[in-house]
């Protein structure tokens, strides 16, 4: 049996756990593990408790599908927001990115992905049926009747395919479907776009044709 280079099965498990996180390579995983090892016990305990707490308390908002610790989430429950506009994003981090601009005050819907046949992800794997049900529930309520859906999927192949699919589904429902303006660089992810570019893309959104 090969001996672990870290000399401890506990450390090896921790390194491997960090390595499984997105964007964390082997060296970064090792640095994080040894940081935890050297940290005071209180700091390590706080990290462990925070991880357990978020797993136990996190839920999907029944309306927008955002990850939250309340249902409905704070955004959906805010009466000051414009309930006639829904911005559809791929991931929860995209919602966070748009909120940072302070330029959008409507509601959201999180798909939790994009259509990608190459990765085996189809429309049925996304929160699309929840969006349709949400729009149909609003019909007949003049105060909260959704008049516009902003499709804010990423400007890449998967995002464009998802936007076109949504446009075809939403057209019969009588809502205006718009897309973020082309100020966004092709192939970019919303969570990495600067606030000014994202705010302008929202302000100059276009109809989906």
Number of C-alpha atoms within 10 A of each C-alpha: 3 4 8 10 9 13 9 11 12 10 18 15 13 18 22 16 13 19 19 12 10 7 10 14 14 14 11 14 20 20 13 17 21 15 12 17 13 11 12 10 11 9 12 15 13 11 13 11 12 12 11 11 11 12 11 10 10 14 17 16 20 15 19 24 22 27 17 17 16 14 18 18 19 13 17 21 13 13 9 10 14 15 20 17 21 23 25 24 25 24 21 19 17 21 21 12 19 23 14 14 16 10 15 16 16 19 23 25 28 28 25 15 20 25 23 15 10 8 8 8 14 14 17 9 14 18 18 20 13 17 22 14 11 16 18 13 11 15 12 9 9 9 9 13 17 22 15 18 25 25 28 29 26 25 21 14 14 18 22 18 16 25 25 14 14 20 21 13 12 16 12 8 13 10 17 16 23 21 25 24 19 15 15 19 13 11 12 12 18 24 17 11 16 14 18 12 16 22 22 17 18 24 13 13 18 16 15 17 9
